[in-house]
Amino acid sequence: MLSLFTSPGDSLAESVQLDAWQAFQYPLSLVHTVGTLIVCFPYMIVTPIWAFSTLFIVLLPRVTNRLKAAWEGRRIPTSRIAKGVWTIHGRRYDLTEFADTHPGGPWMLELGRNRDCTGLFESYHIFSDMTKLDRILARYELPESKAIKENIGPADNPTGLIFRDAFHEDVKKMARDHFRERGVSHKMKPWVFLCVLIVIAFEIIGLIGIVFYGYRVFLVIVPPLGWLLTGNVSHEASHFGLSSRPWVNTLFAMSSAPLNFNSTCWYIQHIAQHHVYTNDEDDVDLYHFLPVARTTRLSRWHKQFKLQWLSVWMALPTTVLHLSFVVPMDLLTGYIDPVTGTKRYEQCGNVEDLVAGARWSIILEFVLSFSLMPIMFYYHGLVTGFCWLAVLYSFSSLLFVVFTQGAHLQEQCMSPLEEADKSWGKRQVLTSLNFSPDSFFWSLASGGLNMQALHHILPTISSSHLMDMYPRFKEVCAKHNVGLKESDDIFSFFKGFYDWIKELSNEDPLLDKVDDDKASNKVHDDKVNELPMIESLSNENEDPLLDKLKKS
Ligand SMILES: [Zn+2]
């Protein structure tokens, strides 16, 4: 064997060295090949399915319909609703004229147009004089709304929860005191913003290094940089917490591209729905992994979920593909999923109106993210380009998933209604899991998402301040007896999520019994109440799933 690598003049020592190197190279290349296959495998399955369904199931029928309409001289109406109505605490306003002077910018108002936006109104006006805001709103109240004389009630919004209760007010006061005492703004700290600009520069250099120079080392450097920008910048800007200038927030919200998500769609998913209706049936985050896996008992058990503890590993590494391409395409085309029978984000009352208004913004971000694919194929060929994209997307997806999915998708965060006393603020705390809140490293690495409860109740405050505020927030929670949930470290944080996925692999025997009995018309409401678990939940703080089952 030695003779294969040595010339007659080489010393024996050199030959042995070469042989040792060769022996080392073999397992290394084996690990490399196996690793590449593992990373690429989900993409080899998901990408053809996505490409086929996008072309032939989503786009082709739509194009055919349009051509047919044009041939027949029919005009396909846009879904944009001409008149804008904003519903807050049961009262209706036309804020169209106010949009351009709104301090948070017109896009912020757009999110609440033609839907109930009580949750957005209450959670983003932490530092505002609410009496003054009520006076401004009164100027724009619609005549039919003014005619409503009766008291609408405290839980006068679709969350069914109460804002401005004693706990919520105390948390907001704590925040106001914190910034007044320090004399600083609640937007991003200047030194953090400087770091952001440096990270953006490095990400651009990294992408150029991969695409144009083929430096493989950047394949593992760019995804963490992309996540740092997503967690610390894009997420924060989408909460209008980065700058007091609306256009700066809009611009930096796009820093999640090209490796994480489409920011325009993110506003609909995260700001308008997830943050207001956390772990409620209207929280769109509960349905992201369908039909591969369910993350809530609100989704009925089906046979395919039996193996979701395994199949979820096809979905997790492709998360950013879903957020960057599948979601925008579904929203733009109004695609109805044949498996779930639902439209993407249909829980959002004004989703069609919003998408119609922001169509070009969604398309622009989609094209910018998508353009990375043909560029990679052009410079590195189909096979290498595909593998490198798979590494970039997989690594980015796993970082995204590890830092985000454990925050609410945990058994302990799923049934907080009784504890929450109908308080929206308490519910935000009880549906969130925090980890290592006293660690500066994890605060920076997670973009403050390790203090999820504090972020959820005060979403517009920059994550760069959360660590300073957390001890006082803890005191307020203790004062009101609200159980702040903390995980020891990021490993148990993520393990809790995976345990929940495994738990939901199993059928829900009691709930399925209710459904089966209902199907055969054997059970009436009083019979439903005889079931022990259901009886314990059959009070005013009812579980939404059981409520749904009873109504159905
Ligand atoms: Zn958020």
Residues whose N, C-alpha, C, O or C-beta is under 5 A from the ligand:
A	BS01	ZN	none
